[in-house]
């Protein structure tokens, strides 16, 4: 699968890292990669915290869904995304999160 580009950021196919237009590299943790894969792979579909937690820790994990919120906050910081005016990850209160970035050419 070729690299994926959203809003001027080119992501490696496995979401291990990304490259900004300014050539600054962004590296992602295992949990961040799992959330990116789940969200971008289900673009425009709301994913619950439970679904994202399963992507991070596996079904039946004893982790709490607050773990998902922490990962989302780290991703937003790394991507330069804002919760109030998102470009990548939007919050759907009471439901979960949704990937809203449109693919662009890298």
MMTF fields as JSON, N, C-alpha, C and O atoms, coordinates in Angstrom:
{
  "mmtfVersion": "1.0.0",
  "mmtfProducer": "UNKNOWN",
  "numBonds": 423,
  "numAtoms": 424,
  "numGroups": 106,
  "numChains": 1,
  "numModels": 1,
  "chainsPerModel": [1],
  "groupsPerChain": [106],
  "chainIdList": ["A"],
  "bondAtomList": [4, 2, 8, 6, 12, 10, 16, 14, 20, 18, 24, 22, 28, 26, 32, 30, 36, 34, 40, 38, 44, 42, 48, 46, 52, 50, 56, 54, 60, 58, 64, 62, 68, 66, 72, 70, 76, 74, 80, 78, 84, 82, 88, 86, 92, 90, 96, 94, 100, 98, 104, 102, 108, 106, 112, 110, 116, 114, 120, 118, 124, 122, 128, 126, 132, 130, 136, 134, 140, 138, 144, 142, 148, 146, 152, 150, 156, 154, 160, 158, 164, 162, 168, 166, 172, 170, 176, 174, 180, 178, 184, 182, 188, 186, 192, 190, 196, 194, 200, 198, 204, 202, 208, 206, 212, 210, 216, 214, 220, 218, 224, 222, 228, 226, 232, 230, 236, 234, 240, 238, 244, 242, 248, 246, 252, 250, 256, 254, 260, 258, 264, 262, 268, 266, 272, 270, 276, 274, 280, 278, 284, 282, 288, 286, 292, 290, 296, 294, 300, 298, 304, 302, 308, 306, 312, 310, 316, 314, 320, 318, 324, 322, 328, 326, 332, 330, 336, 334, 340, 338, 344, 342, 348, 346, 352, 350, 356, 354, 360, 358, 364, 362, 368, 366, 372, 370, 376, 374, 380, 378, 384, 382, 388, 386, 392, 390, 396, 394, 400, 398, 404, 402, 408, 406, 412, 410, 416, 414, 420, 418],
  "bondOrderList": [1, 1, 1, 1, 1, 1, 1, 1, 1, 1, 1, 1, 1, 1, 1, 1, 1, 1, 1, 1, 1, 1, 1, 1, 1, 1, 1, 1, 1, 1, 1, 1, 1, 1, 1, 1, 1, 1, 1, 1, 1, 1, 1, 1, 1, 1, 1, 1, 1, 1, 1, 1, 1, 1, 1, 1, 1, 1, 1, 1, 1, 1, 1, 1, 1, 1, 1, 1, 1, 1, 1, 1, 1, 1, 1, 1, 1, 1, 1, 1, 1, 1, 1, 1, 1, 1, 1, 1, 1, 1, 1, 1, 1, 1, 1, 1, 1, 1, 1, 1, 1, 1, 1, 1, 1],
  "groupList": [{"groupName": "UNK", "atomNameList": ["N", "CA", "C", "O"], "elementList": ["N", "C", "C", "O"], "formalChargeList": [0, 0, 0, 0], "bondAtomList": [1, 0, 2, 1, 3, 2], "bondOrderList": [1, 1, 2], "singleLetterCode": "X", "chemCompType": "L-PEPTIDE LINKING"}],
  "groupTypeList": [0, 0, 0, 0, 0, 0, 0, 0, 0, 0, 0, 0, 0, 0, 0, 0, 0, 0, 0, 0, 0, 0, 0, 0, 0, 0, 0, 0, 0, 0, 0, 0, 0, 0, 0, 0, 0, 0, 0, 0, 0, 0, 0, 0, 0, 0, 0, 0, 0, 0, 0, 0, 0, 0, 0, 0, 0, 0, 0, 0, 0, 0, 0, 0, 0, 0, 0, 0, 0, 0, 0, 0, 0, 0, 0, 0, 0, 0, 0, 0, 0, 0, 0, 0, 0, 0, 0, 0, 0, 0, 0, 0, 0, 0, 0, 0, 0, 0, 0, 0, 0, 0, 0, 0, 0, 0],
  "groupIdList": [1, 2, 3, 4, 5, 6, 7, 8, 9, 10, 11, 12, 13, 14, 15, 16, 17, 18, 19, 20, 21, 22, 23, 24, 25, 26, 27, 28, 29, 30, 31, 32, 33, 34, 35, 36, 37, 38, 39, 40, 41, 42, 43, 44, 45, 46, 47, 48, 49, 50, 51, 52, 53, 54, 55, 56, 57, 58, 59, 60, 61, 62, 63, 64, 65, 66, 67, 68, 69, 70, 71, 72, 73, 74, 75, 76, 77, 78, 79, 80, 81, 82, 83, 84, 85, 86, 87, 88, 89, 90, 91, 92, 93, 94, 95, 96, 97, 98, 99, 100, 101, 102, 103, 104, 105, 106],
  "secStructList": [7, 7, 7, 3, 3, 3, 6, 6, 3, 3, 3, 7, 6, 6, 1, 1, 3, 3, 3, 7, 6, 6, 1, 7, 3, 3, 3, 7, 7, 2, 2, 2, 2, 2, 2, 2, 2, 2, 2, 2, 2, 6, 6, 6, 1, 7, 5, 7, 2, 2, 2, 2, 2, 2, 2, 2, 2, 7, 6, 6, 7, 7, 7, 7, 6, 2, 2, 2, 2, 2, 2, 2, 2, 2, 2, 2, 2, 2, 2, 6, 7, 7, 1, 6, 6, 7, 1, 1, 3, 3, 3, 3, 6, 6, 6, 3, 3, 3, 3, 7, 7, 7, 5, 7, 7, 7],
  "xCoordList": [0.845, 0.0, 0.892, 1.853, 0.599, 1.424, 1.207, 0.24, 2.115, 1.921, 0.586, 0.05, 0.064, -1.21, -0.945, -0.136, -1.622, -1.424, -2.755, -3.766, -2.728, -3.893, -3.447, -2.513, -4.12, -3.853, -2.369, -1.87, -1.681, -0.276, 0.701, 1.897, 0.232, 1.117, 1.086, 0.018, 2.268, 2.377, 2.7, 3.744, 1.793, 1.94, 2.51, 2.122, 3.445, 3.904, 2.715, 1.726, 2.809, 1.682, 1.28, 0.109, 2.221, 1.899, 1.718, 1.613, 1.682, 1.506, 2.6, 2.366, 3.79, 4.879, 5.452, 5.935, 5.402, 5.846, 5.167, 4.487, 5.369, 4.777, 5.741, 6.654, 5.531, 6.405, 5.55, 4.66, 5.834, 5.128, 5.676, 6.755, 4.94, 5.416, 6.75, 7.562, 6.972, 8.218, 9.369, 10.462, 9.126, 10.103, 10.416, 11.418, 9.588, 9.734, 9.052, 7.891, 9.797, 9.25, 8.482, 8.851, 7.409, 6.612, 6.658, 6.383, 7.002, 7.033, 5.877, 5.52, 5.296, 4.136, 4.435, 5.182, 3.838, 3.967, 3.07, 2.285, 3.195, 2.364, 0.883, 0.079, 0.521, -0.883, -1.369, -2.487, -0.541, -0.914, -1.109, -2.05, -0.227, -0.365, -1.665, -2.355, -2.002, -3.229, -4.462, -5.392, -4.471, -5.612, -5.664, -6.741, -4.517, -4.494, -5.01, -5.814, -4.551, -4.982, -6.488, -7.171, -7.001, -8.436, -9.257, -10.246, -8.85, -9.623, -9.542, -10.57, -8.324, -8.166, -8.753, -9.252, -8.697, -9.274, -10.794, -11.424, -11.376, -12.829, -13.236, -14.1, -12.595, -12.819, -14.303, -15.069, -14.671, -16.048, -17.032, -18.238, -16.527, -17.384, -16.988, -15.805, -17.96, -17.679, -17.215, -17.835, -16.107, -15.602, -15.704, -15.241, -16.306, -16.476, -15.132, -14.182, -15.07, -13.863, -13.591, -12.437, -14.642, -14.469, -13.819, -12.94, -14.243, -13.638, -12.172, -11.324, -11.877, -10.488, -9.643, -8.47, -10.223, -9.508, -9.176, -8.084, -10.108, -9.829, -8.676, -7.865, -8.593, -7.493, -6.158, -5.127, -6.184, -4.954, -4.521, -3.378, -5.439, -5.07, -5.632, -5.274, -6.502, -7.105, -8.414, -8.602, -9.317, -10.604, -10.433, -9.565, -11.26, -11.225, -10.158, -9.938, -9.489, -8.444, -9.047, -10.21, -8.247, -8.73, -8.379, -8.58, -7.863, -7.579, -8.889, -9.929, -8.821, -10.03, -10.099, -9.092, -11.302, -11.444, -10.827, -10.699, -10.439, -9.703, -8.344, -7.787, -7.824, -6.571, -6.698, -5.757, -7.848, -8.102, -8.022, -7.431, -8.612, -8.58, -7.143, -6.807, -6.299, -4.899, -4.18, -3.415, -4.428, -3.797, -4.289, -3.492, -5.576, -6.123, -5.472, -5.106, -5.326, -4.689, -3.251, -2.81, -2.506, -1.119, -1.084, -0.244, -1.997, -2.044, -2.359, -1.726, -3.338, -3.685, -2.487, -2.245, -1.746, -0.566, 0.473, 1.043, 0.719, 1.717, 1.29, 2.124, -0.008, -0.517, -0.827, -1.122, -0.758, -1.113, -2.609, -3.061, -3.374, -4.825, -5.413, -4.84, -6.545, -7.208, -8.58, -9.309, -8.922, -10.208, -11.381, -12.391, -11.258, -12.372, -12.514, -13.615, -11.398, -11.413, -10.553, -9.463, -11.036, -10.208, -10.022, -10.875, -8.875, -8.571, -8.412, -8.532, -8.141, -7.909, -8.926, -9.642, -8.975, -9.792, -10.836, -10.499, -12.093, -13.184, -13.794, -13.869, -14.221, -14.907, -16.403, -16.96, -17.035, -18.488, -18.932, -18.925, -19.315, -19.632, -20.684, -21.728, -20.383, -21.273, -21.174, -21.815, -20.359, -20.242, -18.816, -18.578, -17.865, -16.487, -15.751, -15.909, -14.942, -14.098, -14.28, -14.67, -13.989, -14.125, -12.976, -12.593, -12.432, -11.369, -12.05, -12.855, -11.743, -12.403, -11.492, -11.953, -10.21, -9.264, -9.512, -9.681, -9.526, -9.673, -8.299, -7.334, -8.192, -6.91, -6.495, -7.326, -5.204, -4.631, -3.46, -3.026, -2.972, -1.803, -0.544, -0.392, 0.361, 1.603, 2.648, 3.74],
  "yCoordList": [-1.179, 0.0, 1.244, 1.305, 2.218, 3.421, 4.305, 4.125, 5.265, 6.203, 6.928, 7.067, 7.383, 8.098, 9.551, 9.855, 10.44, 11.865, 12.51, 12.351, 13.239, 13.966, 15.355, 15.501, 16.371, 17.754, 18.113, 18.786, 17.669, 18.026, 17.209, 17.498, 16.207, 15.323, 13.952, 13.376, 13.431, 12.122, 11.079, 11.143, 10.123, 9.075, 7.832, 7.48, 7.157, 5.854, 4.916, 5.118, 3.895, 2.972, 2.31, 1.973, 2.113, 1.485, 2.512, 2.146, 3.781, 4.882, 4.934, 5.46, 4.397, 4.467, 5.871, 6.276, 6.607, 7.992, 8.75, 8.167, 10.045, 10.898, 12.03, 12.306, 12.675, 13.775, 14.979, 14.91, 16.089, 17.338, 17.953, 17.579, 18.888, 19.589, 20.272, 20.432, 20.676, 21.344, 20.355, 20.74, 19.085, 17.986, 17.603, 16.936, 18.008, 17.604, 16.253, 16.073, 15.301, 13.966, 13.905, 14.535, 13.132, 12.876, 11.365, 10.586, 10.958, 9.527, 9.208, 10.01, 8.026, 7.62, 6.375, 5.495, 6.316, 5.135, 4.028, 4.248, 2.843, 1.717, 2.039, 1.749, 2.629, 2.983, 4.047, 3.962, 5.035, 6.077, 5.496, 5.864, 4.591, 3.94, 3.163, 3.213, 2.446, 1.648, 2.538, 2.198, 3.666, 4.587, 5.228, 5.336, 5.658, 6.241, 5.251, 5.607, 4.021, 2.978, 2.769, 2.678, 2.693, 2.465, 3.649, 3.463, 4.852, 6.03, 6.278, 6.436, 6.313, 6.596, 5.477, 5.726, 4.258, 3.128, 3.113, 2.372, 3.924, 4.039, 5.509, 5.99, 6.201, 7.643, 7.964, 7.256, 9.048, 9.568, 8.696, 8.935, 7.685, 6.851, 7.071, 7.029, 7.303, 7.486, 6.166, 5.123, 6.231, 5.06, 5.335, 6.368, 4.413, 4.578, 4.421, 3.874, 4.903, 4.709, 3.214, 2.787, 2.429, 0.98, 0.357, -0.495, 0.775, 0.244, 0.652, -0.152, 1.894, 2.355, 1.691, 1.397, 1.455, 0.752, -0.668, -1.162, -1.328, -2.658, -2.617, -3.542, -1.55, -1.408, -1.237, -1.725, -0.541, -0.277, -1.503, -1.948, -2.043, -3.049, -4.435, -5.395, -4.553, -5.841, -6.026, -5.47, -6.801, -7.047, -7.665, -8.513, -7.239, -7.797, -7.212, -7.71, -6.161, -5.544, -4.904, -4.501, -4.817, -4.164, -2.677, -2.022, -2.138, -0.705, 0.064, -0.467, 1.318, 2.141, 2.947, 3.151, 3.393, 4.16, 5.545, 6.224, 5.992, 7.255, 7.151, 8.157, 5.944, 5.706, 6.214, 6.79, 6.002, 6.459, 7.985, 8.538, 8.658, 10.124, 10.642, 11.622, 9.994, 10.402, 10.228, 11.097, 9.108, 8.863, 9.892, 10.415, 10.184, 11.182, 12.542, 13.24, 12.921, 14.203, 14.254, 15.281, 13.15, 13.115, 13.224, 13.933, 12.52, 12.59, 14.007, 14.522, 14.629, 16.001, 16.934, 17.789, 16.77, 17.603, 17.371, 18.328, 16.13, 15.814, 16.281, 16.701, 16.206, 16.591, 18.09, 18.59, 18.797, 20.213, 20.404, 21.405, 19.446, 19.463, 20.067, 19.932, 20.728, 21.325, 20.707, 20.491, 20.426, 19.786, 20.667, 20.159, 21.968, 22.873, 23.145, 23.394, 23.098, 23.306, 22.223, 22.511, 20.991, 19.873, 19.832, 20.262, 19.299, 19.027, 17.536, 17.069, 16.792, 15.354, 14.535, 13.701, 14.786, 13.966, 14.839, 15.765, 14.542, 15.286, 14.448, 13.222, 15.137, 14.489, 14.508, 15.537, 13.396, 13.313, 13.003, 11.852, 14.052, 13.929, 12.862, 12.823, 12.002, 10.911, 9.716, 8.69, 9.85, 8.769, 8.27, 7.064, 9.165, 8.764, 9.769, 10.979, 9.255, 10.09, 9.695, 8.57, 10.647, 10.384, 11.053, 12.181, 10.344, 10.87, 11.715, 11.195, 13.009, 13.909, 14.431, 15.15, 14.083, 14.583, 13.924, 12.709, 14.746, 14.229, 13.878, 14.597, 12.781, 12.437, 13.516, 14.085, 13.772, 14.701, 14.016, 12.939, 14.635, 14.079, 14.44, 15.56, 13.462, 13.668, 14.404, 14.649],
  "zCoordList": [0.0, 0.0, 0.0, 0.768, -0.831, -0.897, 0.327, 1.068, 0.533, 1.641, 1.504, 0.404, 2.622, 2.639, 2.978, 3.854, 2.286, 2.516, 2.904, 2.219, 4.015, 4.499, 4.932, 5.721, 4.412, 4.828, 4.8, 5.703, 3.778, 3.612, 4.431, 4.42, 5.135, 5.898, 5.242, 5.037, 4.913, 4.268, 5.338, 5.987, 5.51, 6.5, 5.843, 4.729, 6.54, 6.066, 6.016, 6.721, 5.19, 5.031, 6.338, 6.515, 7.263, 8.551, 9.674, 10.844, 9.315, 10.264, 11.331, 12.419, 11.042, 12.011, 12.107, 13.165, 11.021, 11.04, 9.902, 9.058, 9.906, 8.882, 8.588, 9.367, 7.468, 7.042, 6.699, 5.852, 7.374, 7.078, 5.797, 5.337, 5.225, 4.036, 4.299, 3.388, 5.547, 5.936, 6.114, 6.531, 5.801, 5.904, 7.347, 7.602, 8.277, 9.673, 9.857, 9.49, 10.435, 10.667, 11.978, 12.97, 11.954, 13.144, 13.375, 12.462, 14.585, 14.916, 15.849, 16.713, 15.666, 16.442, 17.262, 16.834, 18.448, 19.306, 18.761, 17.839, 19.34, 18.924, 19.097, 18.212, 20.221, 20.476, 19.494, 18.985, 19.233, 18.278, 16.886, 16.184, 16.484, 15.171, 15.086, 14.068, 16.144, 16.148, 16.005, 15.274, 16.692, 16.602, 15.226, 14.639, 14.696, 13.345, 12.311, 11.45, 12.399, 11.453, 11.542, 10.521, 12.761, 12.952, 12.44, 11.731, 12.795, 12.392, 10.887, 10.228, 10.341, 8.908, 8.058, 6.96, 8.555, 7.839, 7.86, 7.106, 8.715, 8.823, 8.715, 9.448, 7.787, 7.635, 7.511, 6.858, 8.159, 8.144, 8.912, 8.866, 9.619, 10.464, 11.912, 12.251, 12.755, 14.176, 14.767, 14.563, 15.506, 16.211, 17.702, 18.185, 18.42, 19.864, 20.572, 20.013, 21.797, 22.603, 22.773, 22.765, 22.925, 23.067, 21.847, 21.976, 20.667, 19.436, 19.343, 18.956, 19.694, 19.629, 20.711, 20.486, 21.871, 22.933, 22.496, 22.775, 21.811, 21.27, 20.276, 20.232, 19.476, 18.506, 19.23, 18.767, 20.368, 21.124, 21.924, 21.822, 22.717, 23.708, 23.43, 24.113, 22.444, 22.142, 22.884, 23.966, 22.312, 22.959, 24.343, 24.55, 25.28, 26.624, 27.523, 28.627, 27.069, 27.874, 29.121, 29.123, 30.177, 31.386, 31.418, 32.441, 30.323, 30.224, 30.189, 29.8, 30.599, 30.582, 29.282, 28.603, 28.96, 27.722, 27.821, 26.803, 29.022, 29.163, 28.468, 28.028, 28.376, 27.653, 26.221, 25.676, 25.622, 24.253, 24.189, 23.262, 25.169, 25.186, 25.254, 24.589, 26.047, 26.146, 24.806, 24.388, 24.14, 22.835, 21.815, 21.037, 21.808, 20.891, 21.147, 20.201, 22.409, 22.737, 22.254, 21.739, 22.412, 21.914, 20.396, 19.842, 19.719, 18.254, 17.789, 16.867, 18.43, 18.05, 18.21, 17.359, 19.289, 19.507, 18.41, 17.885, 18.068, 17.046, 15.654, 14.851, 15.375, 14.054, 13.949, 12.863, 15.069, 15.061, 14.909, 14.354, 15.4, 15.289, 16.558, 17.638, 16.427, 17.589, 17.763, 16.794, 19.01, 19.292, 18.868, 18.382, 19.046, 18.725, 17.231, 16.741, 16.513, 15.052, 14.399, 13.904, 14.398, 13.938, 12.421, 11.645, 12.044, 10.639, 10.388, 9.255, 11.458, 11.345, 12.145, 11.592, 13.444, 14.345, 15.026, 15.765, 14.776, 15.403, 16.528, 16.446, 17.564, 18.678, 18.412, 18.028, 18.61, 18.561, 19.984, 20.419, 20.696, 22.112, 22.364, 21.712, 23.322, 23.664, 22.726, 22.952, 21.656, 20.671, 20.512, 20.581, 20.3, 20.077, 19.221, 19.384, 18.302, 17.446, 15.987, 15.674, 15.098, 13.667, 12.92, 13.23, 11.933, 11.059, 9.994, 9.221, 9.939, 9.022, 7.916, 7.03, 7.954, 6.959, 5.598, 5.495, 4.581, 3.218, 2.678, 2.937, 1.929, 1.316, 0.303, -0.404, 0.26, -0.71, -1.394, -0.983, -2.41, -3.115, -2.344, -1.856, -2.245, -1.48, -2.26, -1.749]
}
